[in-house]
Amino acid sequence: MQIMMDYQFARRSNMDQEICNRSEPSEPLNVPNSVINKWQNTVNTMAKLMDVPTGLIMRLNKHDIEVYVSSQTEGNPYNPGDHEHFCGSGLYCETVIRTNKMLLVPNALTDEHWCNNPDVKLNMISYLGFPLTFPDGEPFGTMCVLDNKENTYNDNFIELIKNFLLLIESDLELLHYNKILGEENKLLSDYIDEIQDLREIVPICSCCKKVRDEKGFWQHVEHYLEKRTSAQCSHGLCDECAEKLYGKETVMRIKKRAEEREKERKKESKAQN
């Protein structure tokens, strides 16, 4: 009989993860080799302490779920890089990620829901897994153990994986915020570069007002700005040029109509409130 336990930790959200509905999955987080080596030691220790052939850290990679770290233990059939399409894979870990809950399957062979899942073909008939998430609740993957014999995984083993899980999620939290900080620093650096560009002496034609770039080509000022900064230019007429083109009386009538429309807009907005 399948046993599923609601086992949630602080900082976890209760929402059901709708991974399969994402048309543009995010790029997987870049994890440094030093962290991967630490995770390798963690899953090795976990598998040995629990006396099981397999300890894994699984990761979502776009539309796939992959073996990210696999314990270096005897009888482990999983290798880093092994992957399956996530949605509809039938893997134990798919259920863990989609429900964001712990999953315990003592013996898949005696459970009609799990007896045909892909891991049974590798003789991995028992499973205990937990969701791994980022600080914002987004799923990273799972941390799990599998056995080739029936295993009920007592409370001490559950508590052990819980503590290992918190260590991994602490690393994920640090990596997550370092990534955000790096993106913000890059944006700030771009702004500084733009400001530096605009502080230079800009050669402008005194007749047509075109700007000469660093390669000696003359450009309209709006093209020059858009190329060197994130600014986008729009076009209009100043009062002086409008009067030259259309006459002072026409410009006054246009401005008066614009003011009347603005008054009407404010009046309607006030009435609605």
Buried (B, 14 or more C-beta within 10 A) or exposed (E): EBEBEEBBEEEBEEEEBEBEEEEEBEEBEEBEEEBBEBBBEBBBBBBEBBEBBBBBBBBBBEEBBBBBBBBEBEEBBBEBEBBBEBBEBEBBBBBBBBBBBBBBBBBBEEBEEBEEBEBBEBBBBBBBBBBBBBEEBEBBBBBBBBBBEEBEBEEEBBEBBBEBBEEBBEBBBEBBEEEEEEEEEEEEEEEEEBEEBEEEEBEBEEEEEBBBBEEEEEBEBBBBBBEBBEEEEEEEEEEEEBBEEEEEEEBEEEEEEEEEEEEEEEEEEEEEE
